[in-house]
Every structure is written in C-alpha cells, then in structure tokens.
Amino acid sequence: MTHTSTPRSTLWFVWRAPIMLAILTVFGLLAALLKAGVWHWAAWLALAVPIVVGLWFSFKRSDR
C-alpha cells in the first residue's frame, strides 16, 4: 500500500500559520524593545494579531 501525500498533509500546510504567527510575535517584541515612535504602534499591531487569531479560532463554531 502506497501513501500519497495530499496538500493538507504537507509540512508547509501544517506549519505555515504557526510559523507566521511566531515571526509576527518576534517582530513585535523586538520592535517594542528596540525602537520608538511609530514602531511601538507596529509592535502593538504585530502582537495583537496572534491574540486575535487565537480568539477567532477559540470562538469559531465547529461544524462537527
């Protein structure tokens, strides 16, 4: 029996969102620590995105 990989079982499909959220979080933390002015707003926005995504999926209704 051979196993063919579907697009949903690829490594990039599984880890794409967590990697992007991690990059946003690291950017937000570094921007807040190292920069001033407009960078604080960018840091606030970058750190808010993972929270919003987490809340979205925690309150999203399951179709099961």
Backbone as numpy.savetxt, mean C-alpha at the origin, in Angstrom:
# Nx Ny Nz CAx CAy CAz Cx Cy Cz
0.37 -34.60 -13.43 -0.47 -33.43 -13.43 0.42 -32.19 -13.43
0.21 -31.33 -14.40 1.01 -30.12 -14.48 0.22 -28.95 -13.92
0.95 -28.03 -13.34 0.33 -26.86 -12.74 0.69 -25.64 -13.57
-0.30 -25.01 -14.16 -0.05 -23.78 -14.90 -0.39 -22.61 -14.00
0.44 -21.60 -14.04 0.19 -20.47 -13.16 -0.79 -19.51 -13.83
-1.77 -19.11 -13.07 -2.73 -18.13 -13.55 -2.23 -16.75 -13.14
-2.75 -15.71 -13.76 -2.30 -14.37 -13.39 -2.50 -14.05 -11.91
-3.48 -14.65 -11.27 -3.73 -14.37 -9.86 -2.77 -15.09 -8.93
-2.03 -16.04 -9.44 -1.11 -16.78 -8.58 0.34 -16.35 -8.77
0.58 -15.33 -9.55 1.95 -14.88 -9.75 2.43 -14.07 -8.55
3.72 -14.03 -8.40 4.32 -13.32 -7.28 3.96 -11.84 -7.29
4.01 -11.22 -8.45 3.73 -9.78 -8.54 2.28 -9.49 -8.19
1.34 -10.33 -8.60 -0.06 -10.11 -8.29 -0.30 -10.14 -6.79
0.35 -11.05 -6.11 0.14 -11.21 -4.67 0.79 -10.09 -3.87
2.00 -9.68 -4.25 2.78 -8.74 -3.45 2.76 -7.30 -3.95
2.06 -7.00 -5.04 2.07 -5.65 -5.61 1.54 -4.61 -4.62
0.37 -4.83 -4.07 -0.22 -3.84 -3.16 0.59 -3.69 -1.86
1.00 -4.77 -1.20 1.80 -4.57 0.01 3.12 -3.85 -0.24
3.76 -4.12 -1.37 5.02 -3.44 -1.69 4.77 -1.96 -1.92
3.72 -1.63 -2.64 3.41 -0.22 -2.90 3.06 0.51 -1.60
2.30 -0.14 -0.72 1.97 0.49 0.56 3.21 0.66 1.43
4.12 -0.28 1.38 5.37 -0.16 2.14 6.21 0.99 1.61
6.29 1.13 0.30 7.05 2.24 -0.29 6.44 3.58 0.12
5.12 3.68 0.07 4.46 4.92 0.50 4.73 5.22 1.97
4.70 4.20 2.80 4.94 4.39 4.22 6.37 4.86 4.49
7.34 4.23 3.85 8.74 4.64 4.03 8.94 6.06 3.53
8.37 6.38 2.36 8.46 7.75 1.85 7.86 8.75 2.83
6.69 8.42 3.37 6.03 9.33 4.30 6.84 9.54 5.58
7.40 8.47 6.10 8.19 8.61 7.32 9.47 9.42 7.07
10.15 9.14 5.97 11.37 9.88 5.66 11.08 11.34 5.35
10.02 11.61 4.62 9.67 12.99 4.29 9.32 13.77 5.56
8.63 13.14 6.49 8.27 13.82 7.72 9.49 14.10 8.59
10.47 13.20 8.57 11.65 13.38 9.40 12.70 14.30 8.79
12.85 14.27 7.48 13.98 14.94 6.85 13.65 16.26 6.17
12.43 16.49 5.84 12.06 17.69 5.08 11.10 18.55 5.88
10.85 19.75 5.38 9.92 20.68 6.03 9.04 21.33 4.99
8.03 22.03 5.44 7.15 22.75 4.55 6.16 21.84 3.84
6.17 21.92 2.52 5.25 21.13 1.70 5.47 19.63 1.90
6.68 19.25 2.23 6.99 17.84 2.43 6.19 17.24 3.58
5.85 18.05 4.57 5.03 17.53 5.67 3.64 17.16 5.18
3.10 17.95 4.24 1.80 17.60 3.66 1.91 16.33 2.81
3.01 16.20 2.07 3.22 14.98 1.27 3.37 13.77 2.19
4.06 13.95 3.31 4.22 12.86 4.27 2.87 12.48 4.88
2.07 13.47 5.22 0.76 13.21 5.78 -0.09 12.42 4.79
-0.07 12.82 3.55 -0.85 12.12 2.52 -0.33 10.70 2.31
0.99 10.55 2.24 1.57 9.22 2.01 1.29 8.28 3.18
1.25 8.79 4.39 0.96 7.95 5.55 -0.53 7.70 5.73
-1.36 8.54 5.13 -2.80 8.34 5.23 -3.29 7.26 4.26
-2.61 7.08 3.15 -3.06 6.11 2.14 -3.13 4.69 2.70
-2.10 4.17 3.38 -2.23 2.81 3.93 -3.38 2.69 4.95
-3.63 3.74 5.70 -4.73 3.71 6.67 -6.07 3.63 5.94
-6.22 4.46 4.92 -7.47 4.46 4.15 -7.68 3.11 3.46
-6.63 2.56 2.89 -6.74 1.25 2.23 -7.12 0.18 3.24
-6.51 0.19 4.40 -6.85 -0.77 5.44 -8.28 -0.65 5.91
-8.74 0.58 6.10 -10.12 0.79 6.50 -11.09 0.37 5.40
-10.74 0.67 4.16 -11.59 0.30 3.03 -11.81 -1.22 3.00
-10.74 -1.99 3.12 -10.88 -3.42 3.05 -11.42 -4.04 4.34
-11.31 -3.35 5.46 -11.88 -3.89 6.69 -13.40 -3.71 6.72
-13.89 -2.66 6.07 -15.33 -2.41 6.05 -16.00 -2.87 4.76
-15.20 -3.31 3.80 -15.74 -3.77 2.53 -16.55 -5.04 2.77
-17.69 -5.07 2.18 -18.58 -6.21 2.35 -18.08 -7.40 1.54
-18.04 -8.54 2.16 -17.60 -9.75 1.50 -18.76 -10.33 0.69
-18.45 -10.83 -0.50 -19.48 -11.42 -1.35 -19.72 -12.89 -1.07
-19.06 -13.42 -0.09 -19.22 -14.85 0.21 -20.45 -15.13 0.99
